[in-house]
């Protein structure tokens, strides 16, 4: 079976930006697409196990929930990347964490109830890891692009 077939693509297109808010969302998806409930569930399970789907969940605007968010970048020596990433990932407000080819080679997003909490967490991360070159880049204006990939 190819990595993604037409049924997989139909399911992925359906769940990206229009996930049903119902007591049985996967049954709604199955009915809308003309597949069985079991087929939808088994395919989504396989796609998750194969790393095609990272997670299924809501995305929220932090400010509308009384939270703040920021983008952070750190200069991390190659031999400390793994331990630094693990330390950062222990914080529940970290939503993304990536390595990039740059002097600032680890980038992550942080959401918390206040910027003071984020700054305190960054200080704790710095103390725990010994990485002192971490910059905090809060957004001054949001230009949101809808991320929907037509498969």
Secondary structure, 3 states (H helix, E strand, C coil): CCCCCHHHHHHHHHHHHCCCCCCCHHHHHHHHHCCCHHHHHHHHHHHHHCCCCCCCCCCCCHHHHCCEEEEEEECCCHHHHHHHHHHHHCCCCEEEEEECCCCCCEEEEEEECCHHHHHHHHHHHHHHHCCCCEEEEECCCCCCCCCCCCC
